[in-house]
Amino acid sequence: MNDQLSHNLKYLAGYSQEVRDQVHQLIKSDRLQDYLHKNYTQFHDVKTDKALYAYVMELKNQFLRQSSPLSKIVYDDKIDVLHQALGLHTFVSRVQGNQLKAKNEIRIGVVFKNSPLDFLRMIVVHELAHLREKQHNKAFYKLCEYMEPRYHQLEFDMRLYLTQLDLRGKTK
């Protein structure tokens, strides 16, 4: 595999060589975009921070009603550059007088403003799961699958989507 293509498969670095070779073949035969268009036709209109807040809160209230409240939910245009992530859950503790105040925030990469709805949902589910499980462990992924049964397939296909955007020069 050439260096340029290897760089463009950075979102698939954790997958086996066999899987990366299959993706390479999809790219080489110009079928990756067709695969994505065939499987992910529904885009969303969650374009503002206000709409994102409402969308995330709807999912949170459906699946994690008893978990900690969220104080901030926004799209963040610096998230992938600074943290090499696509979404971020932060937990901030501050001392105010003799009380400890805690705030949970979710930041979603702006690349998801124009993504298929399934990919936005997958990244939101991922960040919401961090309200209960801080680490990427078995319980974390079980919670993700509870909220989105197709979580693992969506995560993989979202990585293909990001790879396609990279090939077209649109993720930067």
N, C-alpha and C positions, 0 to 999 in steps of 0.2 A: 504494500500500500504506500502511495507516495506521501511525502511530508504534509503537503497542503490538505489532502483528504484526511489524513490522520488528525491534523489540527481541527478540521471541521467535524470530526467525530468525538470531540472533547466531551460532549454530553453523554456519550456512551462508553466512556473510559472504564466504568466499573463492570461492564458486561464482557462476556467471553469473546475470544477471538472469532469463534464461529458466528456469533451473533453480529459482531462488527463486520465480518466478511459478507454476511447476508445483506446488511444495510449498504455496504459498499456496492454490491451487485445491483441493488435497487437504484442507487444513485447513478451508477455507470450506465444502466439501461434506461435512465430517465423516467423511472416509475415511482420514485418516492413521493413526489407531489401528487401523482394520481392516487396513490394509496391514501394519502391524507385527505384529499378532496372527497374521495369515495366514502370514507368512514367518519368524517367530521364536517358535516355540512351546516350545522346550526351554530351561528355566531351569536353574540349577545349584545345587549345595549347598556351594559354596566360600564359606562365610560367616565363617570365622575366619582369623586371620593364619597359623595353623599349616596349615590346609587350603590357603590361598593359596600359602604357601611350597612345599608339596608339588606343587601344580598347576604353578607356574612352573618348578620344578626339573625336572619331568617334560618339559615343553616344551624347556627349555634342554638337557637331556641328549639329547633326540631330535634337535635341530637344531644346537646350538651347544656341543657337548661340549668343544671345545678352547678356548673363550673364557674370559675371566676369571671367577673364582668370585664368587658373590653372598654378601654377609655379612648382608643384611637384606632381607626382602620383607614388606611390610605394607600393609593398607588404611589410608588416611590421610583423616580427615574434614576436614582443612584445605586439602587440595591444590588444589581448584578455586578457593577463595577467595583464597589467597595467591599462587598461581602462574598462575592462569587456564589450568590444564591438567587433564587427566583422569588422567594418570599421570606419574610422574617417575622418571628414572634419574639417580642422583647418583654421582659418583666423588669420593671423599674421599681425599686423600693426607695422611699424617701422618709426621713425623719421629720415630722412636723410637731414641734413641741414634745410632748411625751408619747406621741403615737407614731406608729410606723404605717405609712400609706404606701400601698402597692398598686401599680398600674400595669395592665397588660395591653400591649399594642400589637397590631398586625400590619405589616407593610407588604404589599404585593408589587412585584416588578411590573413596570409599565408595559412590558412586552405582552402582558395578558389583557390589556385594554382592547386589543384587536385580535384576540385569539378565539378559537372555537370555545363555546360555552363549557364543554366537557373539561377543557384544560384549565379554565378559570376555576371551575368547581374542584378539580383535583388539587390545585395549589391551595385553595381556601381550606379544603378538608385537611390537608397536610398541616397547615398553620394552626387550625383549630385543635387538632389532635395534640399539639404542644401545650394546650391549656391544661391537659391532664397528664400527659407523658412528656417530660422534657427531653429524654433521649430517644434516639431512633432504635428502639428495641422491639421485641416481639409484641409486647402490649401496645406499643405505639402503632405498629402496622395493623394489628388486629382492630384497633379503634378506627383507623383510616378505612379499613374494609367494611366496618360496621356502617360508617357514614356514606361510603361509596363502594359498593361491592366490586366494581370494575377498577378499583384504585390502581392496582399494579399494571394492568394493561394501559390505563390512561397515563400513568407515569412514564411508561416506556414510549408510548406514542407521542406524548408531549416532548420527550427528548428527540424523537424523530422530527417533530415540528420545528424545534429550535435548531436542529441540524439543517433542515431545509431553509430556514430563515438565514442561517449563517452562510449557506451556499449562495444565497441570493444577496447577501450583504446587508440584511435588514435587522440584525439584532444589536448592532452597535449604535 
